[in-house]
């Protein structure tokens, strides 16, 4: 079942607890959450000779940042008519209020640095939070669209890792029925996390997480850690309790960053233009049939 498409779609995490499973945080400190995962920037820039869009975008960023000290999810819009800009932010459910604010407050600056001029839509995903915005009329995508993946390391053959991972995944899926959209658990040293976007209903959230789990099983195979980011949810798993994204490149076209602040490396990124993502085994093929706007999504090298 596809999630309803809403005006937040640039490209664009969940379990019933078994007695053998226990809740475990997947990272130790708020500083871990500022690692950059990927950026998404529309190819088309705002046409803004009067400065209306710039004012609206500045107002939107100010509202989102201020609300991040009180909420872990917030969605709003500013402007009117064709100059309306919609946006939202979300922090991971295990991030403190202070940590959420610290994570979100740097996102407007990152959007400016990573996307250059003001695109008509943008999404910046850090490990602990993300922010996105789009102008009125920007094309919509399904909540199930896969935006980004990272798979790292291989388990030893015959170790039983995949079976243990799948048991943890089952707990993740089941737990979403009684969670508030965020859930973590572990099973025999396999640690999992899941979260849905804040306004996604419980049934759609469960479907999104199930879809992400299936993608992780196929896309990451025997990898000992991985993350799957769909438009409306994400999941992650690892064999480490102090888990943050492993940053070893996994393919020539897509790899996570080894540094969240190394902007010099961004100058060397090959940008792949896209609106929708079509997953393949080892890479993403990003395409959209002829349409006015297009989106570019890239990790750091």
Secondary structure as UniProt FT lines:
FT   TURN            19..20
FT   HELIX           30..34
FT   STRAND          36..42
FT   TURN            49..50
FT   HELIX           52..67
FT   TURN            68..70
FT   STRAND          73..78
FT   HELIX           81..83
FT   STRAND          85..91
FT   TURN            93..94
FT   HELIX           97..105
FT   HELIX           107..115
FT   STRAND          121..126
FT   STRAND          129..135
FT   TURN            136..137
FT   TURN            143..144
FT   STRAND          146..154
FT   TURN            157..158
FT   HELIX           161..175
FT   HELIX           176..178
FT   STRAND          182..187
FT   TURN            188..189
FT   STRAND          190..196
FT   TURN            198..199
FT   HELIX           202..219
FT   TURN            220..222
FT   STRAND          223..230
FT   STRAND          233..238
FT   TURN            241..242
FT   HELIX           263..266
FT   TURN            267..268
FT   STRAND          273..274
FT   STRAND          276..279
FT   STRAND          284..287
FT   STRAND          295..298
//
